[in-house]
Amino acid sequence: MKKDEPPLNFPKTLEEFEYAFNEKGQLRHTKTGEPFVFNYREDLHRWNQKRYEALGEVILQ
């Protein structure tokens, strides 16, 4: 972990990520309906990448 980087602890389920697939098979945020946002935390590319990978692992389960 880099200095000033948040911990790399991510949700373990789609529900915990607050995402779900809609009727068209699109991944959407459950509260906003928006598509997945890679740059969830500005200026934290490594953290965003790890979050993306964690979400991918959840989807593949």
N, CA, C and O of each residue as an XYZ file, in Angstrom:
244
protein
N       0.848     -1.180      0.000
C       0.000      0.000      0.000
C       0.891      1.240      0.000
O       1.870      1.328      0.741
N       0.529      2.171     -0.835
C       1.273      3.414     -0.908
C       0.816      4.368      0.189
O      -0.288      4.256      0.721
N       1.694      5.303      0.507
C       1.349      6.318      1.498
C       0.097      7.067      1.046
O      -0.048      7.386     -0.134
N      -0.781      7.338      1.963
C      -2.034      8.059      1.710
C      -3.031      7.277      0.862
O      -4.037      7.835      0.425
N      -2.767      5.997      0.625
C      -3.706      5.176     -0.131
C      -4.615      4.440      0.846
O      -4.138      3.902      1.845
N      -5.911      4.410      0.574
C      -6.810      3.676      1.470
C      -6.502      2.181      1.440
O      -5.882      1.699      0.492
N      -6.921      1.453      2.450
C      -6.698      0.005      2.465
C      -7.341     -0.660      1.247
O      -8.337     -0.181      0.704
N      -6.750     -1.756      0.844
C      -7.261     -2.485     -0.316
C      -8.256     -3.555      0.128
O      -8.162     -4.711     -0.285
N      -9.190     -3.169      0.957
C     -10.248     -4.067      1.419
C     -11.511     -3.735      0.642
O     -12.036     -2.625      0.731
N     -11.988     -4.706     -0.117
C     -13.136     -4.453     -0.979
C     -14.265     -5.422     -0.649
O     -14.034     -6.476     -0.058
N     -15.487     -5.061     -1.034
C     -16.632     -5.943     -0.792
C     -16.436     -7.322     -1.411
O     -15.630     -7.508     -2.323
N     -17.186     -8.270     -0.898
C     -17.086     -9.660     -1.358
C     -18.278    -10.105     -2.196
O     -18.285    -11.217     -2.724
N     -19.290     -9.241     -2.321
C     -20.471     -9.582     -3.120
C     -20.884     -8.372     -3.960
O     -20.501     -7.238     -3.670
N     -21.662     -8.632     -4.993
C     -22.192     -7.530     -5.802
C     -23.047     -6.603     -4.951
O     -23.004     -5.383     -5.106
N     -23.818     -7.192     -4.054
C     -24.680     -6.393     -3.189
C     -23.849     -5.452     -2.320
O     -24.217     -4.294     -2.122
N     -22.742     -5.946     -1.809
C     -21.873     -5.101     -0.982
C     -21.219     -3.998     -1.816
O     -20.968     -2.904     -1.311
N     -20.949     -4.282     -3.074
C     -20.430     -3.253     -3.985
C     -21.533     -2.266     -4.373
O     -21.258     -1.190     -4.903
N     -22.772     -2.644     -4.105
C     -23.962     -1.878     -4.485
C     -24.126     -1.831     -6.003
O     -24.472     -0.800     -6.580
N     -23.866     -2.979     -6.630
C     -24.076     -3.129     -8.067
C     -24.946     -4.346     -8.325
O     -24.994     -5.282     -7.527
N     -25.633     -4.308     -9.462
C     -26.450     -5.434     -9.909
C     -26.578     -5.332    -11.426
O     -26.366     -4.272    -12.015
N     -26.926     -6.446    -12.035
C     -27.181     -6.443    -13.470
C     -28.656     -6.155    -13.702
O     -29.524     -6.746    -13.059
N     -28.929     -5.246    -14.624
C     -30.323     -4.929    -14.931
C     -30.885     -5.936    -15.931
O     -30.210     -6.898    -16.298
N     -32.109     -5.712    -16.365
C     -32.786     -6.645    -17.271
C     -32.107     -6.746    -18.637
O     -32.336     -7.704    -19.375
N     -31.281     -5.770    -18.971
C     -30.534     -5.797    -20.231
C     -29.142     -6.404    -20.058
O     -28.359     -6.458    -21.005
N     -28.841     -6.860    -18.834
C     -27.535     -7.454    -18.569
C     -26.436     -6.436    -18.337
O     -25.253     -6.766    -18.405
N     -26.824     -5.196    -18.062
C     -25.856     -4.131    -17.827
C     -25.597     -3.987    -16.329
O     -26.524     -4.016    -15.520
N     -24.338     -3.834    -15.979
C     -23.968     -3.637    -14.584
C     -24.294     -2.199    -14.191
O     -23.799     -1.248    -14.797
N     -25.134     -2.055    -13.166
C     -25.569     -0.721    -12.728
C     -25.500     -0.603    -11.215
O     -25.660     -1.583    -10.488
N     -25.257      0.616    -10.759
C     -25.268      0.890     -9.325
C     -26.705      0.762     -8.837
O     -27.628      1.271     -9.472
N     -26.890      0.091     -7.723
C     -28.250     -0.190     -7.257
C     -28.986      1.045     -6.766
O     -30.217      1.066     -6.776
N     -28.271      2.066     -6.338
C     -28.942      3.267     -5.831
C     -29.104      4.346     -6.892
O     -30.107      5.060     -6.909
N     -28.115      4.464     -7.780
C     -28.154      5.552     -8.764
C     -28.552      5.096    -10.159
O     -29.008      5.900    -10.972
N     -28.380      3.799    -10.441
C     -28.653      3.296    -11.779
C     -27.539      3.592    -12.768
O     -27.643      3.258    -13.948
N     -26.482      4.213    -12.290
C     -25.364      4.573    -13.156
C     -24.490      3.352    -13.448
O     -24.426      2.426    -12.640
N     -23.815      3.351    -14.607
C     -22.882      2.258    -14.899
C     -21.667      2.321    -13.976
O     -21.449      3.309    -13.275
N     -20.884      1.249    -13.992
C     -19.683      1.178    -13.167
C     -18.762      2.349    -13.471
O     -18.562      2.715    -14.629
N     -18.208      2.927    -12.422
C     -17.273      4.044    -12.552
C     -15.900      3.556    -12.118
O     -15.691      3.220    -10.953
N     -14.960      3.519    -13.067
C     -13.612      3.060    -12.740
C     -12.921      4.028    -11.790
O     -12.350      3.604    -10.785
N     -12.965      5.308    -12.090
C     -12.282      6.315    -11.272
C     -13.143      6.719    -10.083
O     -13.589      7.860     -9.970
N     -13.361      5.761     -9.213
C     -14.170      5.986     -8.022
C     -13.489      6.965     -7.076
O     -14.144      7.799     -6.451
N     -12.173      6.855     -6.979
C     -11.373      7.763     -6.146
C     -10.362      8.458     -7.052
O      -9.446      7.819     -7.569
N     -10.522      9.736     -7.239
C      -9.622     10.502     -8.100
C      -8.181     10.404     -7.597
O      -7.938     10.363     -6.391
N      -7.249     10.368     -8.514
C      -5.810     10.348     -8.217
C      -5.349      9.088     -7.490
O      -4.267      9.076     -6.903
N      -6.148      8.038     -7.520
C      -5.760      6.775     -6.885
C      -5.905      5.641     -7.898
O      -6.686      4.711     -7.700
N      -5.150      5.735     -8.974
C      -5.291      4.762    -10.052
C      -5.088      3.329     -9.559
O      -5.879      2.449     -9.899
N      -4.055      3.080     -8.774
C      -3.785      1.718     -8.292
C      -4.964      1.193     -7.471
O      -5.382      0.049     -7.648
N      -5.495      2.015     -6.583
C      -6.632      1.618     -5.755
C      -7.852      1.338     -6.634
O      -8.550      0.343     -6.438
N      -8.105      2.220     -7.603
C      -9.227      2.012     -8.521
C      -9.063      0.717     -9.308
O     -10.037     -0.005     -9.523
N      -7.845      0.419     -9.737
C      -7.583     -0.815    -10.476
C      -7.856     -2.034     -9.602
O      -8.461     -3.003    -10.061
N      -7.417     -1.992     -8.357
C      -7.643     -3.118     -7.440
C      -9.137     -3.284     -7.150
O      -9.627     -4.407     -7.029
N      -9.844     -2.187     -7.042
C     -11.303     -2.247     -6.837
C     -11.972     -2.894     -8.046
O     -12.857     -3.737     -7.900
N     -11.547     -2.495     -9.226
C     -12.061     -3.059    -10.471
C     -11.811     -4.566    -10.528
O     -12.696     -5.338    -10.897
N     -10.609     -4.970    -10.162
C     -10.264     -6.391    -10.165
C     -11.091     -7.159     -9.134
O     -11.531     -8.278     -9.395
N     -11.298     -6.560     -7.972
C     -12.104     -7.212     -6.935
C     -13.544     -7.392     -7.414
O     -14.151     -8.437     -7.180
N     -14.082     -6.393     -8.071
C     -15.437     -6.505     -8.612
C     -15.491     -7.601     -9.677
O     -16.448     -8.373     -9.733
N     -14.474     -7.662    -10.507
C     -14.412     -8.710    -11.525
C     -14.408    -10.099    -10.914
O     -15.068    -11.006    -11.420
N     -13.671    -10.267     -9.834
C     -13.639    -11.561     -9.137
C     -15.024    -11.925     -8.606
O     -15.446    -13.078     -8.691
N     -15.720    -10.944     -8.063
C     -17.073    -11.184     -7.543
C     -18.002    -11.605     -8.674
O     -18.803    -12.527     -8.512
N     -17.900    -10.945     -9.799
C     -18.774    -11.260    -10.933
C     -18.506    -12.670    -11.453
O     -19.434    -13.366    -11.866
N     -17.257    -13.087    -11.434
C     -16.904    -14.414    -11.954
C     -17.255    -15.557    -11.010
O     -17.189    -16.721    -11.407
N     -17.618    -15.256     -9.795
C     -17.952    -16.318     -8.825
C     -19.263    -16.980     -9.174
O     -19.701    -17.891     -8.472
